[in-house]
Amino acid sequence: MLDIKKVLFTTDFSELANHALPYAIKMARIFDAELVMLHAVTLYEHDPNDPTHHFPSLERYCEEVEVAADKKFQVCIESAGDTGVKVSKVIVQGISPHAAILEYLGDNKDIGMVVMSSHGRSGLSHMLLGSVTENVVRYADRPVLVVKKPEHEIIDPETGELTIKRILFPIDFSEDALRPMELLKFIAEQHQSRVYVFHSIDVEIPPVYYSSGINSILELDPNIKERVEKKMRETLESELNALETEFVVEEGRATERIREFIVNENIDLVVMAKSGSHGIGEFLFRRTAARVI
């Protein structure tokens, strides 16, 4: 049973970052949790290239930033209206935003979920690579809901209600890939969602077969899709028996097939582990998760 007491919403107060606030509020309401709004102040006490140089009045700067941040938090809360949840505000300091967020998570184990935008004030830099969000997703030891703007919205602008009718659950059959199961089931049950359990078979063949004229792994193993679907059902059918579930096996690179499936099936939410099987598989699955985001 999920026990999420607090939901953490991180923001740099930009329009992009604050777009995730309504989703954080909805998650807090779903789990009957407190909403913690966090802003990270990045500080450098000195210029690493010039140890004799120090920024003037660092303590005063921190005080001014915290006062300004507190006012912006209030604007966020007022713009959200009557949230129906308890809200608290936190300002943390660190050498980088993601480091400050991760340190806060480490010190506050009662935070059960993080909600944040895919991008903040820096915009579309690096396709997430090296960004605050990418690092939090990679290193946080709890669920992170990433919201992208402007994309497929699941909060009705007129009613304000959260609508999650279709959930995609990509897996690679590893134990890690199945870790979000309880979260998936809880949200799906709350919203009577249809769950698509998804696996994509990379059909590219090993180099040893190049000279044989074989172009696809399906030529070597014509029944692989049927066996994969059978394995999916054996692994998850009993776990998901209370939900409307469809098992989907596709061919091709996982990121491309997942993206196509999201668009074609009008998926509302993707629930996906940030890592999969160990070794090279773990790296590939983590990369897939980042690219899907």
C-alpha positions as CSV (number, residue, x, y, z in Angstrom):
1,M,0.0,0.0,0.0
2,L,1.4,3.4,-1.0
3,D,2.0,5.8,1.9
4,I,2.8,9.2,0.5
5,K,2.7,11.8,3.2
6,K,4.2,14.7,1.3
7,V,4.5,15.7,-2.3
8,L,7.4,18.0,-3.3
9,F,6.9,20.6,-6.0
10,T,10.1,22.3,-7.2
11,T,10.2,25.6,-9.0
12,D,12.4,28.4,-10.2
13,F,9.3,30.5,-10.5
14,S,9.4,30.6,-14.3
15,E,6.2,30.0,-16.3
16,L,7.5,26.6,-17.5
17,A,8.3,25.4,-14.0
18,N,5.1,26.7,-12.5
19,H,3.1,24.8,-15.1
20,A,3.6,21.7,-13.0
21,L,2.0,23.2,-9.9
22,P,-1.6,22.1,-10.7
23,Y,-0.3,18.6,-11.1
24,A,1.5,18.7,-7.8
25,I,-1.7,19.9,-6.1
26,K,-3.7,17.1,-7.7
27,M,-1.1,14.5,-6.6
28,A,-1.3,15.8,-3.1
29,R,-5.1,15.6,-3.1
30,I,-5.0,12.0,-4.6
31,F,-2.7,10.8,-1.8
32,D,-4.2,13.1,0.9
33,A,-0.7,14.5,1.4
34,E,0.9,17.8,2.3
35,L,2.3,19.8,-0.6
36,V,5.8,21.1,-0.1
37,M,6.9,23.9,-2.4
38,L,10.6,24.2,-2.8
39,H,12.9,26.7,-4.4
40,A,16.7,26.1,-4.6
41,V,19.1,29.1,-4.3
42,T,22.4,28.4,-6.1
43,L,25.3,29.9,-4.3
44,Y,29.0,30.2,-5.0
45,E,31.1,31.6,-2.2
46,H,34.0,32.4,-4.4
47,D,35.2,32.3,-8.0
48,P,37.0,29.0,-8.4
49,N,39.3,30.6,-11.0
50,D,40.2,33.4,-8.5
51,P,40.3,32.3,-4.9
52,T,40.9,35.9,-3.7
53,H,37.5,37.0,-5.2
54,H,34.4,36.7,-3.1
55,F,30.9,37.9,-3.9
56,P,30.0,40.9,-1.6
57,S,27.6,40.4,1.3
58,L,26.6,36.8,0.5
59,E,24.6,36.6,3.7
60,R,22.6,39.7,2.7
61,Y,22.1,38.3,-0.8
62,C,20.6,35.1,0.7
63,E,18.2,37.1,2.8
64,E,17.1,39.2,-0.1
65,V,16.6,36.1,-2.3
66,E,14.6,34.3,0.4
67,V,12.3,37.3,0.9
68,A,11.7,37.5,-2.9
69,A,11.2,33.8,-3.1
70,D,8.7,33.8,-0.2
71,K,6.6,36.5,-2.1
72,K,6.7,34.4,-5.3
73,F,5.6,31.3,-3.4
74,Q,2.6,33.3,-2.2
75,V,1.8,34.3,-5.8
76,C,1.9,30.6,-6.7
77,I,-0.5,29.7,-3.9
78,E,-2.9,32.5,-4.7
79,S,-2.9,31.6,-8.4
80,A,-3.7,28.0,-7.6
81,G,-6.8,29.1,-5.6
82,D,-8.3,26.9,-2.9
83,T,-6.1,23.8,-3.2
84,G,-7.8,21.8,-0.5
85,V,-4.4,20.6,0.7
86,K,-1.9,21.7,3.4
87,V,0.9,23.8,1.8
88,S,4.4,24.5,3.2
89,K,7.3,26.5,1.6
90,V,10.9,25.6,1.7
91,I,14.0,27.5,0.4
92,V,17.2,25.6,0.2
93,Q,20.7,26.4,-0.8
94,G,23.3,24.4,-2.7
95,I,26.0,24.4,-5.3
96,S,23.4,23.5,-8.0
97,P,19.6,23.3,-8.0
98,H,19.5,19.5,-8.5
99,A,22.1,19.0,-5.7
100,A,20.1,21.1,-3.3
101,I,16.9,19.2,-4.2
102,L,18.5,15.8,-3.8
103,E,20.0,16.8,-0.5
104,Y,16.6,17.9,0.7
105,L,15.1,14.6,-0.3
106,G,17.9,12.8,1.5
107,D,17.1,14.7,4.7
108,N,13.3,14.3,4.4
109,K,12.3,10.7,3.9
110,D,8.6,11.5,4.3
111,I,8.6,13.1,0.8
112,G,6.9,10.4,-1.2
113,M,6.8,12.0,-4.6
114,V,8.4,14.8,-6.6
115,V,6.5,16.8,-9.2
116,M,8.5,19.1,-11.5
117,S,8.5,20.5,-15.0
118,S,10.7,19.0,-17.7
119,H,12.3,22.5,-18.1
120,G,12.6,25.7,-16.1
121,R,14.0,29.1,-16.8
122,S,16.8,27.7,-19.0
123,G,14.2,26.5,-21.6
124,L,14.9,23.7,-24.0
125,S,18.6,23.3,-23.3
126,H,20.3,19.9,-23.8
127,M,17.1,17.9,-24.3
128,L,17.2,17.4,-20.5
129,L,20.7,16.0,-20.5
130,G,22.5,17.7,-17.6
131,S,19.4,19.6,-16.6
132,V,17.9,19.9,-13.2
133,T,15.1,17.6,-14.0
134,E,17.2,14.9,-15.7
135,N,19.5,14.8,-12.6
136,V,16.6,14.6,-10.2
137,V,15.0,11.8,-12.2
138,R,18.3,9.9,-12.4
139,Y,19.3,10.1,-8.7
140,A,16.1,10.5,-6.7
141,D,15.1,7.4,-4.8
142,R,11.4,8.0,-5.1
143,P,8.8,8.6,-7.9
144,V,9.2,11.8,-10.0
145,L,6.3,13.1,-12.0
146,V,7.6,15.1,-14.9
147,V,5.2,17.6,-16.7
148,K,6.0,19.1,-20.0
149,K,4.5,22.3,-21.5
150,P,2.8,22.7,-23.9
151,E,1.9,19.1,-24.4
152,H,-0.9,16.7,-23.8
153,E,-2.7,18.1,-20.7
154,I,-4.6,15.8,-18.3
155,I,-6.2,18.6,-16.2
156,D,-9.4,19.9,-17.7
157,P,-9.1,23.7,-17.9
158,E,-12.8,24.2,-17.3
159,T,-13.5,21.8,-14.4
160,G,-10.0,21.5,-13.0
161,E,-10.4,17.8,-12.7
162,L,-7.5,15.3,-13.4
163,T,-8.3,12.9,-16.2
164,I,-6.1,9.8,-16.6
165,K,-7.9,7.4,-18.8
166,R,-4.9,5.7,-20.5
167,I,-1.6,4.7,-18.8
168,L,1.4,3.3,-20.6
169,F,3.7,1.0,-18.6
170,P,6.9,0.1,-20.6
171,I,8.9,-2.8,-19.2
172,D,12.0,-4.9,-20.0
173,F,11.1,-7.7,-17.6
174,S,13.8,-6.8,-15.1
175,E,12.9,-6.5,-11.4
176,D,13.7,-2.7,-11.4
177,A,11.4,-2.1,-14.4
178,L,8.5,-3.5,-12.3
179,R,9.2,-1.3,-9.2
180,P,6.5,1.3,-10.1
181,M,3.8,-1.4,-9.9
182,E,2.1,-0.2,-6.7
183,L,2.0,3.4,-7.9
184,L,0.6,2.3,-11.3
185,K,-2.1,0.3,-9.7
186,F,-3.1,3.0,-7.2
187,I,-3.5,5.7,-9.9
188,A,-5.2,3.4,-12.3
189,E,-7.7,2.2,-9.7
190,Q,-8.4,5.9,-8.7
191,H,-9.2,6.9,-12.2
192,Q,-10.5,3.6,-13.7
193,S,-7.7,3.9,-16.3
194,R,-6.9,1.4,-19.0
195,V,-3.3,0.2,-18.6
196,Y,-1.1,-0.7,-21.6
197,V,1.8,-2.9,-20.7
198,F,4.4,-2.3,-23.4
199,H,7.5,-4.0,-24.6
200,S,9.5,-3.3,-27.8
201,I,11.7,-5.9,-29.4
202,D,14.8,-4.5,-31.0
203,V,14.7,-6.3,-34.3
204,E,18.3,-5.5,-35.4
205,I,20.5,-8.6,-35.8
206,P,24.0,-9.2,-34.4
207,P,26.8,-8.5,-36.9
208,V,27.6,-12.2,-37.2
209,Y,24.4,-12.6,-39.3
210,Y,25.1,-9.7,-41.7
211,S,26.5,-11.9,-44.5
212,S,23.6,-14.3,-44.3
213,G,21.1,-11.8,-45.8
214,I,19.0,-11.9,-42.7
215,N,17.6,-8.4,-42.0
216,S,15.6,-8.9,-38.8
217,I,15.6,-10.9,-35.6
218,L,12.0,-11.9,-36.6
219,E,13.5,-13.9,-39.4
220,L,15.6,-15.9,-36.9
221,D,12.8,-16.3,-34.4
222,P,9.3,-15.8,-36.1
223,N,7.5,-16.6,-32.8
224,I,9.3,-14.2,-30.6
225,K,6.4,-11.7,-30.3
226,E,4.0,-14.4,-29.2
227,R,6.5,-15.6,-26.6
228,V,7.1,-12.1,-25.3
229,E,3.4,-11.4,-24.9
230,K,2.9,-14.8,-23.1
231,K,5.8,-13.9,-20.8
232,M,4.1,-10.5,-20.1
233,R,0.9,-12.1,-19.2
234,E,2.6,-14.7,-17.0
235,T,4.5,-12.0,-15.2
236,L,1.8,-9.3,-14.7
237,E,-1.7,-10.6,-15.5
238,S,-2.4,-11.7,-11.9
239,E,-0.9,-8.4,-10.5
240,L,-3.2,-6.3,-12.8
241,N,-6.3,-8.5,-12.8
242,A,-8.4,-5.8,-11.2
243,L,-7.6,-3.3,-14.0
244,E,-8.5,-3.1,-17.7
245,T,-5.2,-4.2,-19.2
246,E,-3.8,-4.6,-22.7
247,F,-0.5,-6.2,-23.4
248,V,1.4,-4.7,-26.4
249,V,4.5,-6.0,-28.1
250,E,6.0,-3.8,-30.8
251,E,9.1,-4.0,-33.0
252,G,11.9,-1.5,-33.1
253,R,13.8,0.9,-30.9
254,A,12.0,1.4,-27.6
255,T,12.1,5.2,-27.5
256,E,10.7,5.5,-31.0
257,R,8.0,2.9,-30.5
258,I,7.0,4.3,-27.1
259,R,6.7,7.9,-28.5
260,E,4.6,6.7,-31.4
261,F,2.3,4.7,-29.1
262,I,1.8,7.7,-26.8
263,V,0.7,9.8,-29.7
264,N,-1.4,7.2,-31.5
265,E,-3.2,6.0,-28.5
266,N,-3.6,9.4,-26.8
267,I,-1.8,8.2,-23.7
268,D,-2.4,10.4,-20.6
269,L,0.4,9.2,-18.3
270,V,3.6,7.1,-18.7
271,V,4.7,5.1,-15.6
272,M,8.2,4.0,-16.2
273,A,11.2,2.9,-14.1
274,K,14.3,5.1,-14.5
275,S,16.5,1.9,-14.9
276,G,16.0,-1.6,-16.0
277,S,18.2,-4.7,-16.2
278,H,21.7,-4.5,-14.9
279,G,24.8,-3.7,-16.9
280,I,24.4,-2.3,-20.4
281,G,20.6,-2.9,-20.2
282,E,20.4,-0.6,-17.2
283,F,22.2,2.1,-19.1
284,L,19.9,1.7,-22.2
285,F,16.7,1.6,-20.2
286,R,17.7,4.7,-18.2
287,R,18.6,6.5,-21.5
288,T,15.2,5.4,-22.9
289,A,13.4,6.9,-19.9
290,A,15.2,10.2,-20.3
291,R,14.5,10.3,-24.0
292,V,10.8,9.5,-23.4
293,I,10.6,12.4,-21.0
